[in-house]
């Protein structure tokens, strides 16, 4: 498939931002070949939820476990975000936004009919949790750019559902979780991120439980008997997030596990015999099981890549683990919590020619070693002249993982080296790395260093080095390109978020520029994004025949339609192939 795709790139489109329709069609077939992807298992363990990303539509389907018989399906024009099973398995809730326009609207799907919209539940945040029993759910609302969010509870079976605010100032990025009895919730407040807030679900006084004074808490989970809460906690001077538990009776805190990686998303075993948590070590995430005191910790997830627990079997003896391998697409397993034995429940389709594995590399940078992952072009690849694509993630509080990802696989299998760079400020490498004082300028310098590394270590001519940034990463890539336009061949900017320079440059663009922006981007409008780009790269950037600017219809900040991504990657492939 990859060879056929490369052969199709025989000539460039007249407008670099608009690829040939034949190229778009081939890319679209390739990037959608993996679907459906597994999502989760029903509370009773008898059904599997899967999702397909079609060219312009999105389908959730519920399959009977074992037989694969389709029980119900929801084919929609708007993508279904954060789908979650109600405790009785009869309803799936999710958020959706028409054409990507915020706010999201809550929708309830009873599996045997069309989803029902709940107009009272509107929010810019796609996160929700059902109560352990009944029809109430909790979610966050507020302003997208505000420092704090509000935690609300909604009774979905009320005659006129109305959200009730239970916490008015939840920290950005904080978790929220129901107590086992469904009468309380726990979360983390703004400006007090080292403490747990426990609140009645019907409203009332908050109770504060300090875990790490002046530190940070991320995920939370209640013990099955409601006696304790476990969390991922990082003390003010600690490098990593550790596993900690706080006892509700007296507020006593105990650190259960800490080490070279970051702990995240801890959960109590439903039978109360231990704790399950996730451990991120150097861009790979494993599922770990330990005793209540942190002892006898052992990994139960498949090796390599990333893994995450989506739920537990009805008897609590096994976890449902969603795994993405180094060279394989998502697969959902049932994994024994005692001995790690696993059985496959559902796997995405392997994509012919797209099974390359990334390798860990160290990029020498001005502030020290910068971690990255390299997907090498395979031997005998169709590219006549070597090229390297340096991917720059957004955030900056984000991280590239060492996993199969269809865009990276597509570019590498077509014959181009791909580097996924975790610049200074990325998560997953300790607090010192995250808080590097060099800030934005340091990140720009790291991207430039990655370009130099590609030239020296991979033998790629500087004119064949291309930067590919998304969101905040697009601003970093643009600044790196402008710092020395002759050091690279071009830059691809997707959904740029940034500020227009106080002193716009007259001309600082590399030879090739491709920029894409969603029509309904809620962080920066297309007009604003274009002004920022021309302010960084030069006012005449898009007047050149080697530059392209595209506004993608009905797309938000993070594109949802696979046709849009096919247009982006087709244009990138034609850029790489046409030199």
Phi, psi and omega per residue, in radians:
X1 nan -0.729 -3.139
X2 -1.138 -0.676 3.138
X3 -1.152 -0.738 3.122
X4 -1.095 -0.676 3.112
X5 -1.095 -0.782 -3.119
X6 -1.121 -0.666 -3.134
X7 -1.152 -0.444 -3.135
X8 -1.290 -0.283 -3.067
X9 -1.545 0.942 -3.033
X10 -1.402 -0.400 3.099
X11 -2.646 2.801 -3.072
X12 -1.543 2.671 2.984
X13 -1.261 2.729 -3.120
X14 -1.093 -0.687 3.092
X15 -1.793 2.050 -3.086
X16 -0.988 -0.468 -3.141
X17 -1.399 -0.208 3.132
X18 -2.031 1.806 3.141
X19 -1.304 2.870 3.091
X20 -1.114 2.516 -3.110
X21 -1.068 -0.589 3.129
X22 -1.172 -0.651 3.100
X23 -1.175 -0.763 3.125
X24 -1.038 -0.757 -3.119
X25 -1.097 -0.748 3.140
X26 -1.161 -0.733 3.108
X27 -1.117 -0.732 -3.136
X28 -1.057 -0.746 3.101
X29 -1.089 -0.657 -3.114
X30 -1.205 -0.833 -3.021
X31 -1.356 -0.266 3.085
X32 -1.739 -0.041 -3.075
X33 -1.154 -0.392 -3.093
X34 -1.271 -0.395 -2.959
X35 -1.399 2.657 0.129
X36 -1.395 2.695 3.047
X37 -1.770 2.512 3.058
X38 -1.232 2.588 3.122
X39 -2.082 -1.026 -3.068
X40 -2.881 3.090 3.134
X41 -2.051 2.540 -3.135
X42 -1.130 2.739 3.141
X43 -0.971 -0.560 3.130
X44 -1.424 -0.145 3.096
X45 1.381 0.159 -3.043
X46 -1.826 -0.062 -3.093
X47 -2.381 2.642 3.132
X48 -2.133 2.309 3.084
X49 -1.664 2.253 3.118
X50 -2.238 2.783 -3.124
X51 -2.370 2.421 3.069
X52 -2.057 2.317 3.036
X53 -1.765 1.819 -3.132
X54 -1.547 -3.056 -3.089
X55 -1.004 -0.867 -3.076
X56 -2.319 0.102 -3.116
X57 -2.370 3.047 -3.015
X58 -2.436 2.353 -3.103
X59 -2.231 2.198 2.890
X60 -1.688 2.411 3.091
X61 -2.395 2.473 3.076
X62 -1.882 2.139 -3.092
X63 -1.966 2.539 3.033
X64 -1.275 2.218 -3.120
X65 -1.128 2.411 -3.137
X66 1.660 -1.129 -3.091
X67 -1.435 -0.468 -3.071
X68 1.374 0.091 3.135
X69 -1.047 2.328 -3.111
X70 -1.408 2.080 -3.107
X71 -1.563 -0.652 -3.137
X72 -2.885 2.795 -3.140
X73 -2.583 2.566 3.097
X74 -2.185 1.780 3.111
X75 -1.697 2.118 -2.988
X76 -2.346 2.747 3.076
X77 -1.404 -0.361 -3.121
X78 -2.039 2.413 -3.064
X79 -1.153 2.534 -3.122
X80 -1.630 2.026 -3.055
X81 -1.847 2.467 3.082
X82 0.938 0.837 3.141
X83 -1.120 2.355 -3.070
X84 -2.447 2.358 3.112
X85 -1.335 2.387 2.925
X86 -1.214 2.746 -3.012
X87 -1.004 -0.548 3.136
X88 -1.520 -0.027 3.099
X89 1.315 0.079 -3.052
X90 -1.527 -0.312 -3.065
X91 -2.408 2.478 2.988
X92 -2.015 2.234 3.090
X93 -1.803 2.546 3.040
X94 -2.727 2.928 3.061
X95 -1.851 2.604 3.083
X96 -2.595 2.634 3.113
X97 -2.281 2.208 -3.102
X98 -1.147 2.113 3.127
X99 0.971 0.460 3.100
X100 1.379 0.108 -3.117
X101 -1.473 2.197 3.078
X102 -1.329 2.710 0.090
X103 -1.446 2.834 2.978
X104 -1.223 2.687 3.081
X105 -2.073 2.409 3.105
X106 -1.296 2.359 3.074
X107 -2.272 2.479 -3.113
X108 -2.051 2.181 -3.104
X109 -2.016 2.061 -3.115
X110 -1.561 0.244 3.052
X111 1.268 -0.568 -3.103
X112 -1.806 0.171 -3.135
X113 -2.700 -2.921 3.111
X114 -1.434 2.570 3.112
X115 -1.035 2.539 3.125
X116 -1.856 2.211 3.124
X117 -1.377 2.541 3.064
X118 -2.051 1.556 -3.026
X119 -1.014 -0.446 -3.119
X120 -1.199 -0.386 -3.097
X121 -1.756 1.619 3.110
X122 -2.194 2.345 -3.036
X123 -2.804 2.654 3.031
X124 -1.505 0.045 -3.071
X125 -2.017 2.179 -3.086
X126 -1.682 1.302 3.086
X127 -2.565 2.286 3.139
X128 -2.630 2.746 3.084
X129 -2.500 2.243 3.028
X130 -1.307 2.632 2.991
X131 -1.164 2.756 -3.126
X132 -1.046 -0.386 3.087
X133 -2.655 2.718 3.101
X134 1.505 -2.840 -2.975
X135 -2.034 0.266 3.099
X136 -1.537 2.577 3.013
X137 -2.421 2.746 -3.142
X138 -2.036 2.552 3.078
X139 -2.738 3.058 -3.124
X140 -1.842 2.558 3.027
X141 -2.430 2.973 -3.129
X142 2.422 -2.919 3.122
X143 -1.547 2.439 -3.050
X144 -1.007 -0.742 -3.060
X145 -1.606 -0.025 -3.103
X146 -1.249 2.694 -3.130
X147 -1.259 -0.542 -3.095
X148 -2.060 2.701 3.041
X149 -2.096 2.906 3.073
X150 -1.885 2.366 3.062
X151 -1.643 2.176 -3.093
X152 -2.190 2.748 3.085
X153 -2.147 2.407 -3.106
X154 -2.294 2.288 3.028
X155 -1.576 1.868 -3.025
X156 -1.266 -0.239 -3.139
X157 -1.820 0.129 3.063
X158 -1.175 2.679 3.132
X159 -1.011 -0.766 3.058
X160 -2.264 1.529 -3.088
X161 -0.978 2.307 3.131
X162 -2.429 2.207 -3.136
X163 -1.182 2.413 3.077
X164 -1.942 2.187 3.131
X165 -1.340 2.198 3.119
X166 -1.941 -0.446 3.023
X167 -2.410 2.234 -3.046
X168 -1.613 -0.228 -3.082
X169 -2.466 1.398 3.089
X170 -1.596 2.400 -3.112
X171 -1.143 2.590 3.064
X172 -1.075 2.325 3.135
X173 1.396 0.024 -3.100
X174 -1.371 2.641 3.081
X175 -1.538 2.894 2.981
X176 -2.519 2.527 -3.016
X177 -2.642 2.501 3.115
X178 -1.383 2.586 2.959
X179 -1.291 2.727 -3.118
X180 -1.004 -0.518 -3.130
X181 -1.479 -0.075 3.125
X182 1.257 0.170 -3.095
X183 -1.744 -0.227 -3.105
X184 -2.391 2.858 3.026
X185 -2.307 2.707 3.065
X186 -2.180 2.482 3.094
X187 -2.730 -2.941 -3.134
X188 -2.236 2.310 -3.075
X189 -1.541 2.767 3.116
X190 -1.224 2.560 -3.117
X191 1.091 0.205 3.125
X192 -2.611 0.964 -2.948
X193 -1.395 0.033 3.084
X194 -1.729 0.146 -3.083
X195 -2.270 2.648 3.055
X196 -1.641 2.378 3.008
X197 -1.824 2.212 3.074
X198 -1.949 2.203 -3.059
X199 -2.337 2.583 3.026
X200 -1.142 2.478 -3.123
X201 -1.185 -0.357 3.114
X202 -1.674 0.153 -3.106
X203 1.654 2.688 -3.130
X204 2.510 -2.931 -3.046
X205 -1.255 2.478 3.100
X206 -1.500 2.618 2.991
X207 -2.032 2.277 -3.096
X208 -1.800 2.281 3.100
X209 -2.163 1.863 -3.104
X210 -1.347 2.334 3.123
X211 -1.926 -0.900 3.082
X212 -2.370 1.905 -3.096
X213 -1.064 2.145 3.131
X214 1.292 0.123 -3.093
X215 -1.731 -2.698 -3.089
X216 -2.334 2.425 2.992
X217 -2.052 2.527 3.106
X218 -2.044 -1.669 -3.070
X219 -1.397 2.709 -3.139
X220 -2.356 2.639 3.027
X221 -2.689 2.445 3.117
X222 -1.538 2.564 2.953
X223 -1.173 2.594 -3.105
X224 -0.974 -0.520 3.133
X225 -1.623 0.071 3.092
X226 1.333 0.152 -3.019
X227 -1.487 -0.288 -3.051
X228 -2.654 2.842 3.059
X229 -2.226 2.304 3.085
X230 -1.835 2.573 -3.044
X231 -2.630 2.835 2.954
X232 -1.651 2.066 -2.989
X233 -2.231 2.467 3.054
X234 -2.249 2.086 3.116
X235 -1.238 2.808 -3.056
X236 -0.945 -0.643 -3.103
X237 -1.833 0.121 -3.137
X238 -1.460 2.631 3.100
X239 -1.471 -0.608 -2.969
X240 -2.136 2.760 2.996
X241 -1.378 2.296 -3.128
X242 -1.948 2.936 3.080
X243 -1.597 2.124 -3.117
X244 -2.352 2.677 3.113
X245 -2.282 2.468 3.079
X246 -2.121 2.307 -3.118
X247 -1.542 2.265 -3.063
X248 -1.252 -0.514 -3.072
X249 -1.071 -0.742 -3.063
X250 -2.317 0.037 3.116
X251 1.340 0.190 -3.133
X252 -1.173 2.408 -3.086
X253 -2.031 2.464 3.108
X254 -2.441 2.290 3.034
X255 -1.466 2.199 -3.030
X256 -1.774 -0.552 -3.108
X257 -2.742 2.425 3.062
X258 -2.708 2.710 -3.113
X259 -3.130 -2.581 -3.023
X260 -1.365 -0.262 -3.115
X261 -1.996 3.088 3.103
X262 -1.678 2.241 3.031
X263 -1.412 2.473 3.059
X264 -2.606 2.854 3.019
X265 0.747 0.998 3.092
X266 -1.281 2.659 3.126
X267 -2.506 2.516 2.979
X268 -1.428 2.496 2.984
X269 -1.077 2.395 -3.121
X270 -0.988 -0.487 3.124
X271 -1.469 -0.011 3.087
X272 1.329 0.147 -3.050
X273 -1.560 -0.041 -3.127
X274 3.126 -2.946 -3.072
X275 -2.259 2.496 3.041
X276 -2.006 2.302 3.097
X277 -2.502 2.963 -3.129
X278 -1.909 2.487 -3.099
X279 -2.252 2.035 3.121
X280 -1.673 1.955 3.074
X281 -2.150 1.910 3.053
X282 0.970 0.819 3.021
X283 1.424 0.188 3.026
X284 -2.257 2.388 -3.019
X285 -2.039 2.168 3.138
X286 -1.956 2.708 3.029
X287 -1.691 2.190 -3.063
X288 -2.062 2.424 3.070
X289 -2.020 2.379 3.111
X290 -2.498 2.953 3.055
X291 -1.257 3.011 -3.127
X292 -1.090 -0.420 3.113
X293 -1.665 0.118 -3.134
X294 1.579 -0.101 -3.098
X295 -1.371 2.919 3.099
X296 0.926 0.730 3.140
X297 -1.230 2.370 3.114
X298 -2.634 2.551 -3.129
X299 -1.419 2.365 3.130
X300 -2.065 -0.147 -3.104
X301 -1.460 2.812 3.079
X302 -1.030 2.647 -3.092
X303 -1.265 2.601 3.058
X304 1.290 2.756 3.108
X305 1.288 -2.640 3.140
X306 -2.207 2.596 -3.133
X307 -2.411 2.578 3.113
X308 -2.572 2.455 3.128
X309 -1.418 2.204 3.109
X310 -1.802 -0.166 3.135
X311 2.900 -3.066 -3.110
X312 -2.226 2.697 3.062
X313 -1.163 2.748 -3.110
X314 -0.972 -0.586 3.140
X315 -1.511 -0.050 3.099
X316 1.333 0.074 -3.081
X317 -1.474 -0.272 -3.084
X318 -2.393 2.720 3.058
X319 -1.970 2.614 3.012
X320 -1.638 2.059 -2.994
X321 -2.046 2.133 3.068
X322 -1.623 2.121 -3.029
X323 -2.159 2.365 2.987
X324 -2.070 2.083 -3.058
X325 -1.444 3.085 3.083
X326 -1.112 -0.568 -3.118
X327 -2.349 0.336 -3.101
X328 -2.333 2.514 3.128
X329 -1.268 3.110 -3.008
X330 -1.033 2.488 3.064
X331 -2.481 2.482 -3.115
X332 -1.914 2.219 -3.092
X333 -2.110 2.668 2.854
X334 -1.727 2.125 -3.010
X335 -2.120 2.219 3.075
X336 -1.157 2.296 -3.139
X337 -1.364 -0.273 -3.135
X338 -1.539 -0.819 -3.052
X339 -2.141 0.004 3.075
X340 1.383 0.035 3.098
X341 -1.078 2.424 -3.056
X342 -2.355 2.648 3.057
X343 -2.267 2.459 -3.107
X344 -1.366 2.270 3.101
X345 -1.729 -0.746 -3.139
X346 -2.857 2.446 3.123
X347 -2.329 2.496 3.013
X348 -1.139 2.775 -3.139
X349 -1.249 2.336 2.979
X350 -1.147 2.538 -3.114
X351 -1.842 2.142 -3.077
X352 -0.954 2.199 3.097
X353 1.460 -0.109 -3.108
X354 -2.005 1.337 -3.127
X355 -2.542 0.570 3.126
X356 -1.386 2.591 3.114
X357 -1.905 2.382 3.091
X358 -1.371 2.643 3.081
X359 -2.013 2.600 -3.141
X360 -1.340 2.286 3.075
X361 -2.308 2.778 3.028
X362 -1.974 2.151 3.108
X363 -1.735 2.066 3.097
X364 -1.156 2.163 -3.134
X365 -2.167 2.980 -3.121
X366 -1.127 -0.380 3.133
X367 -1.868 0.175 -3.098
X368 2.140 -2.944 -3.094
X369 -1.263 2.358 3.107
X370 -1.929 2.132 -3.127
X371 -1.269 2.494 3.132
X372 -2.732 2.955 3.091
X373 -2.219 2.410 -3.069
X374 -2.066 2.174 2.960
X375 -1.791 1.900 -3.100
X376 -1.378 2.477 3.000
X377 -1.065 2.310 -3.096
X378 -1.159 2.672 3.077
X379 -1.010 2.401 -3.140
X380 1.347 0.260 3.119
X381 -1.088 2.746 -3.002
X382 -1.316 -0.282 -3.109
X383 -1.140 2.146 -3.116
X384 -1.235 -0.688 -3.136
X385 -2.043 2.232 -3.103
X386 -1.050 2.584 3.109
X387 -2.539 2.763 3.118
X388 -2.323 2.369 3.062
X389 -1.938 2.148 3.129
X390 -1.811 1.960 -3.120
X391 -1.541 2.350 -3.060
X392 -2.144 1.974 -3.063
X393 -1.355 2.886 3.100
X394 -1.476 -2.825 3.127
X395 2.122 -1.858 0.140
X396 -1.326 -0.147 -3.113
X397 -1.376 1.317 -3.131
X398 -2.666 -3.116 -3.072
X399 -2.773 2.406 2.906
X400 -1.399 2.430 3.096
X401 -1.898 2.781 -3.133
X402 -1.516 1.285 -3.046
X403 -2.420 2.878 3.014
X404 -1.136 2.236 3.075
X405 -2.504 2.239 -2.897
X406 -1.088 -0.620 3.138
X407 -1.154 -0.813 3.101
X408 -1.108 -0.765 3.118
X409 -1.065 -0.708 -3.125
X410 -1.058 -0.832 -3.112
X411 -1.182 -0.762 -3.110
X412 -1.169 -0.745 -3.105
X413 -1.187 -0.390 3.088
X414 -1.386 -0.068 3.038
X415 1.943 0.345 -3.080
X416 -2.181 2.353 3.052
X417 -1.141 2.459 3.091
X418 -2.213 2.243 3.098
X419 -2.009 2.144 3.021
X420 -1.769 1.974 -2.976
X421 -1.763 2.255 3.009
X422 -1.803 1.472 -3.078
X423 -1.131 2.937 3.081
X424 -1.001 2.321 -3.037
X425 1.860 -0.250 3.079
X426 -1.198 2.642 3.066
X427 -1.434 2.904 3.041
X428 1.672 -0.063 -3.086
X429 -2.221 0.364 3.069
X430 1.731 2.744 -3.066
X431 -1.106 -0.657 -3.122
X432 -1.075 -0.743 3.121
X433 -1.179 -0.719 3.141
X434 -1.116 -0.635 -3.028
X435 -1.797 0.416 -3.112
X436 -0.899 2.227 -3.043
X437 -1.165 -0.234 -3.139
X438 -1.182 -0.362 3.039
X439 1.020 -2.466 -3.068
X440 -1.049 -0.747 -3.124
X441 -1.078 -0.645 3.107
X442 -1.153 -0.638 3.127
X443 -1.180 -0.724 3.077
X444 -1.043 -0.762 -3.136
X445 -1.119 -0.638 3.118
X446 -1.140 -0.690 3.118
X447 -1.142 -0.728 3.099
X448 -1.094 -0.681 3.126
X449 -1.125 -0.621 3.104
X450 -1.137 -0.638 3.074
X451 -1.125 -0.731 3.096
X452 -1.123 -0.684 3.123
X453 -1.092 -0.717 3.138
X454 -1.061 -0.679 3.126
X455 -1.166 -0.810 -3.032
X456 -1.361 -0.751 -3.026
X457 -1.569 -0.530 -3.086
X458 -1.820 -0.134 -3.136
X459 1.225 0.482 -3.141
X460 -1.558 2.243 3.067
X461 -1.040 2.529 -3.106
X462 -1.004 -0.567 3.135
X463 -1.247 -0.101 3.127
X464 -1.989 0.333 3.033
X465 -1.752 2.215 -3.099
X466 -2.209 2.354 3.089
X467 -1.676 2.405 -3.085
X468 -2.317 1.749 -3.082
X469 -1.998 2.556 3.098
X470 -2.154 2.435 3.090
X471 1.018 -2.211 3.084
X472 -1.045 -0.567 3.107
X473 -1.085 -0.484 3.076
X474 -1.179 -0.655 3.086
X475 -1.152 -0.706 3.104
X476 -1.113 -0.766 3.139
X477 -1.116 -0.719 3.128
X478 -1.102 -0.749 3.121
X479 -1.135 -0.689 3.114
X480 -1.143 -0.673 3.109
X481 -1.151 -0.722 -3.107
X482 -1.220 -0.466 -3.111
X483 -1.112 -0.581 3.078
X484 -2.773 1.537 -3.049
X485 -1.094 -0.443 -3.109
X486 -1.411 -0.176 -3.094
X487 -1.430 -0.174 -3.130
X488 -2.406 2.952 3.130
X489 -1.634 -0.444 -3.123
X490 -3.140 3.060 -3.105
X491 -2.470 2.435 3.081
X492 -2.010 2.184 -3.047
X493 -2.095 2.067 -3.105
X494 -2.067 2.089 3.072
X495 0.967 0.870 -3.084
X496 -1.018 2.389 2.997
X497 -2.193 2.139 -3.135
X498 -3.140 -3.057 -3.123
X499 -2.021 2.516 3.115
X500 -1.167 2.307 -3.134
X501 -1.038 2.578 3.100
X502 -1.105 -0.560 3.104
X503 -2.140 1.584 -3.131
X504 -1.000 2.493 3.137
X505 -1.437 2.591 3.134
X506 -1.357 -0.775 -3.139
X507 -2.787 1.885 -3.112
X508 -2.484 0.338 -3.065
X509 -1.488 2.556 3.021
X510 -1.250 -3.114 -3.050
X511 -1.061 -0.619 -3.081
X512 -2.258 2.389 3.099
X513 -2.378 2.191 2.989
X514 -2.107 2.238 3.138
X515 -2.326 2.348 -3.135
X516 -2.241 2.480 3.141
X517 -2.590 2.457 3.123
X518 -1.296 2.415 3.130
X519 -1.003 -0.653 -3.075
X520 -1.912 0.552 3.106
X521 -1.038 2.146 -3.066
X522 -1.548 -0.074 3.097
X523 -1.716 -0.584 3.140
X524 -2.696 2.230 3.138
X525 -1.223 2.791 3.093
X526 -0.959 -0.730 -3.138
X527 -1.112 -0.727 3.127
X528 -1.156 -0.730 -3.132
X529 -1.105 -0.724 3.139
X530 -1.117 -0.670 3.104
X531 -1.123 -0.699 3.124
X532 -1.116 -0.768 -3.120
X533 -1.094 -0.822 -3.136
X534 -1.220 -0.462 3.050
X535 -1.177 -0.588 -3.141
X536 -1.446 -0.800 -2.989
X537 -1.709 -0.263 3.130
X538 2.181 2.506 -3.016
X539 -1.148 -0.391 -3.106
X540 -1.775 0.249 -3.054
X541 -0.899 -0.879 -3.018
X542 -1.528 0.116 3.046
X543 -1.535 -0.194 -3.108
X544 -1.468 2.594 -3.128
X545 -1.208 -0.253 -3.139
X546 -1.704 0.234 3.113
X547 -2.112 2.520 3.135
X548 -2.339 2.469 3.114
X549 -2.257 2.149 -3.133
X550 -2.216 2.352 2.955
X551 -1.864 2.076 -3.065
X552 -1.576 2.082 -3.048
X553 -1.102 2.452 3.028
X554 1.055 0.414 3.114
X555 -1.891 2.447 3.042
X556 -1.497 -2.757 -3.138
X557 -1.132 -0.830 3.087
X558 -1.747 1.912 -3.040
X559 -1.037 2.441 -3.108
X560 -1.905 -0.519 -3.051
X561 -1.479 2.309 -3.125
X562 -1.173 -0.463 3.074
X563 -1.102 -0.660 3.114
X564 -1.113 -0.786 3.117
X565 -1.145 -0.589 3.078
X566 -1.108 -0.674 3.110
X567 -1.158 -0.705 3.123
X568 -1.113 -0.924 -3.054
X569 -1.224 -0.547 3.067
X570 -1.122 -0.727 3.114
X571 -1.143 -0.680 3.127
X572 -1.150 -0.767 3.131
X573 -1.105 -0.693 3.105
X574 -1.179 -0.612 3.050
X575 -1.081 -0.817 -3.119
X576 -1.181 -0.657 -3.041
X577 -1.453 -0.387 -2.991
X578 -1.552 0.375 -3.097
X579 -2.075 nan nan
